[in-house]
């Protein structure tokens, strides 16, 4: 996996850092795995204040970061059951949906999307996924 993980005696695994994903900017981990589920921290496209290009590029970068965190935690996009998406503006919804569909076209997990004030990023996405069968947790 090449991720820094910490497993407690209670069966909770914390993914401190997944390869290629911006480091946490506070006292939290990128994901927690417990009871057969992975709960990710909100992922962003790049470091705060940076953009990867267009908003659609930011969506793709954010979902790739989410995918990397899920992989480090023993899951993947095929096993996502719930997505929470936070956009900075209602005008972002249509381009968000177009970019999002390239990752979740046939999977279509449950999703909540809201518009909120964000700290120097265009969007943030977190999710809940099932740990893959046979993943070394």
Helices and strands as residue ranges (DSSP letters): E 4-7, E 13-17, E 31-34, E 37-40, H 55-72, G 77-79, E 80-87, G 90-92, H 93-104, E 110-115, E 123-130
